[in-house]
Amino acid sequence: MRHDESAPPTPRRPALSAAAGLTLLCLGVAGCGGGGAAQAQPGKGGDAVPSSAAASAPASPAAPSPARTSPSPPKRAASPSPTAPETVSGPLSGKTVVIDPGHNPDNHLHTAEINRQVDIGTTHKECDTTGTSTNSGYAEARFTLDVSHRLRTLLQAQGAKVVLTYDDDRAFGPCVDERARIGNRAGADAVVSVHADGSAAGNRGFHVILPASVRGGGADTSKIVGPSRDLGTRIAGLFVRATGSAPSNYIGGNTGLDTRKDLGGLNLSTVPKVFIECGNMRDPKDAALLTSAGWRQKAAQGIADGISSYLKG
């Protein structure tokens, strides 16, 4: 099932050579390079994040539950506070970062709720979607939570205040408009929405989605387009260095960057925000990376490095 926070499949373009991809996105950062990780079996609910500076929607959607007239109450106790301890100091002290883990593992059990239409500024769209999964059933929503936890640990170690839009503490959602509002209310210096794509086998690599210039209804991205592009470009270049992954060979013309105007999470943001699709869960080679705890740590490191570079200017 295609989802709101993932780019639609497009015809595969010729793959970028590794050397060309690294040259294109290194952004002048020395030491660009690194290798991918070997395949590992995904842990249930994600691997634990080390205490140091760090570490599904099913393949076929489940049958819909009966429609509910009101949202279900949270079924889990809330996780520990996602914000950094006030005593931590570092290069990102005074900065607020919002991390948005894409989707929710139980969205498929609440189809009536997530199919509810919400205003994304220029049109209306589903509250949320189930996301995708690997062919073996490792859900995108589990992947996004695991990477987000690792990313939080890395940023907190640098002194940033970190807020998660969702931390496995609610039955479904949040809706895409609410995800945007969380970043806005936090007055975030940067927001990153973590995802993985669900395209055809053979389509490989990561891409960062940037907000287009949109004005209409409740959407006005005019003030965040430039800063968001800076944030996204830095993340793309440093993701290459940390993971060794090449930019997407099927979206973004081999640049690792894609601009979209149909995502509520971007349209409704009033603070710099990007999405990152870390790889294609439906390609066996990318899936081997995405299901590796070691590679997920590299992915978190690359995103953290990009955010840090942006916030330090």
N, C-alpha and C positions, 0 to 999 in steps of 0.2 A: 504494500500500500504506500503510495506516495504521500509525503507529508509536507506541511507548510514550511518547515524550517530546513528543507533540503532542496537543492536545485533539481529541476526536472531533467530526465534523461535527454541527452542530445547525441547526435551522431558522433561516433568516436572519431577524434582527430589523430593524426600521426603522433606517436609518443615523442616527447622531447628527450634528447639525449641527456644522460646524467650530467655530463660536463656542462652542457648548455644551460640546463635547469639550475644548476648550482651557481653558475656565473650570473644568471639573470636575477636571482633572488638574494644573493649574499649581501647586497646593499653596502658593499665596502667593508664588511665585517671580516676580520682576519680569521683564519682557521676554519673556513667553511668546509664541512665534510662530515663524515660519520657513517656508520653502517646500520642497516636494519637489524632487528632482533629475530632470533629463531622462534618458530611457532611454539606456543604453550597453551595448555588447556585453560580456559577462563575459570576463575573462581566463582563460587556462588555469591552473587551480590558484590563482586569486586574484591580485589586483594587488599589487605590492610596496608595503610600508608605508614611508612616508618616515622618515628617520632622526630628524627632529624630532618634536615631540609629536604625531605622526601626521597619516597619509594622508591524482557527481550521481547520488544514485541516478538512473539513467536513467529516462525517462518510462515505459518498460516494463521491469520487472525482468528481468535476464539469467537464462539457464537456470542452475539450481543446479549447482555443482560437486559431484563425488562427495564423500560424507560423509567427514570425517577423524576419526581416532581420537584425535588430539591437536592442540592449537593449532599453527598455522603459525608459524615464526619470523618476526621482523620482516623486511620485504623492503627497508626503506630505512634509511639511516644516521640516527641520531637527530639532530634539529635542535639548534641551539645552546641552551644552558641557558635555560629559561623564567623563571628567577628574576632579580630586579633586581640590578644590581651593588651590593655592600655599601657602596660609597662614595657612592651617590646619597642625597641627603637631600631632604626636602620635607615637605609637610603630612601625607602618609600614611606617613612613616617609622615603622617598627615594626609596621606592619599587614601582614597576609598575606591576599591575595585569591586564590581559586582560580577559574579560568575553565574551564568545561566545554563544549567545542565539540561540539554534538550529532552523533551518528552517526559514520560512517567511510565515505569514498567507495567502499571495496572490500568493504563488508559483503555486497553482493549476490553476491560470489564465494565467500562462506563461509556458506552458508545453514545447514549442519548446526551450525556453531559458534554462530551468533547465535540460532538457534532453541532452543538449550539452555535449559531452565527454570532460573531462579535464584530464590532466596527474597527477596522484597521486604518481609518482615516480617509482612504480613497475608495474603499469598497467594504464588503463584509466577507468574512472568511470563518472557517471552523475555529472553535475555541482552541483546539489542539488536535494532534493526530497521534497515532500509535508509534510512529517512527518505524525503523526497519530492523533487520537482524541479519546475522550471518546465516549461511545455509545450515549450520549446526544448531542454530537457535539462540546464539548469544545476542541479547537485545541491545539495540542502540542506546536505550535509556539506561541500561546497566553500565555500558561503556562510558556514557557521558557523566554519570555520577562518579565513577571511579576516577576518571581523569580530572574532574572538578575538585574532588577531595585532594588529590595530589597537588593540583595547581594552588589550591587554598593554602596548603602547608608551605609551599615554596614562597608565596607572596607574603604570608604572615611572618616568615623568617626574615623578610626584608623590612618589616615594620608596617606593612599596609594593613588597613582595616578591610576585611573581606566579608562580603555578604553573598550568600547563595539565594537565588530566587526560589529554590526548592531543594530539600535535603532528605528525600525519602520519607517525608513526614505528613503526607496527605494522600488521599485515595486516588486522585486523578488531577491532571493539570499541573500548574496553573495555566490559565488561558494565555494566549500570546499577548493580548493587550495588558493583562496584569503583569506579565513578565517585564514589559516595557516600563510600566508604572513603578515597579520596584526599583529599577535603576534610576529613574527620574527622581523619586522621593529621596533616595539615598544621596542625591547630588553627586553621583559617581564621577570620578575622574576618567574612568574607562569601564566599559562593559564588554564582556566576551561571552557569546553563546556557543557552547560546545556541542558538536554534532558529528555524525558519520553518515555518509551517503548510502543510497541503496540503488545504484545504477547497474548496468549490465556487466557481466563478466568480461574482463579485458579492459574495462575502463578503470584506470588506476590513478592514485595520487591524491593529494590534498588540494583544497582551495579555500580561500578566505572570501567571504561575501561582504561587500561594502554597500552602504545605503546610497540609493540614487537620490537625486534632487527631486523631492516630492513636496507638493503643497496642495492641500485639498482636505476638506472636512477637518478632522482633528490632527492632521499630519502636516508637519512643516520641518523638513530636514535641512533647510538652508544653512543653519548655523553649525551643523555637525558633519556635513559631507566632507569638508577638508580635513578636520581633525581625525575623523574615522578612517579616511584613506591613509593618513600617516600611521595610525595605529595598526591598520590591517597590513600595510606594506612591511612594517617592522616585524610583525608576527610571522608573516610569510617567509621573510628572509631568514629569521632565526629558527623557525621550524625546520627549514632545510638543514641548517647546521646541526641542530640537536638530534634529529631523527634520521638523516640521510635520505629521507623520502623526496621524490621529485614532485614538482607541481602537477596538477591534474592534466591528463592527456585528452580529456574530453570536455572540459569546461574552462573558460578563461583564456583560450588561445595560448596555452603553455606559460602563462604569466603567474598562475597561482592565485589570481584575483578575479572576482566576478562581481558585477554591480547589478543590484536588483531593486525593483520598486514595488514588489508584490508581497513583502514580508512585514506583517504587523509589528513584529519585534523591532524592526528597524524603522519603519515609517513613524511609529509613535514615540520613538526615543527622542529626548531632548538633550542627551549627553552622548559623547562619542561611543559608538558601539559597532561591533562587527560580529559575524558568525564565522566559525571555522568548521569545515567538513574535513575531518582528519584523515579520511580514506574512504574507500568503497567497500562496504561490508559484504557485498555480493560477488566480489572478485576473490578467488581463493588466495592469491598472493597477498592482497591487502588484508584479507581476513586473518591470515596468519600473523600479521603485525598487530592488528587491533585486538586480538585475543591474547597477546603476550603482555604480561605485567611489566616486563622490562621495557618493552617498546612504549607502553602507555606512560611510563615514567619519563621517557625521553620526550614524548609528545607534550606532557605537562611542562617539562623544562623549557621546550621551545616556545610555548605560549607565554610562560612566565617571563622568559628573556625578552620577548617582544613587547610585553606590557611594560616591563621595567625600563626598557630602552625608550619607549614612548613617554613614560611619566618623568623620566630624568631629562628628557629633551635632548 
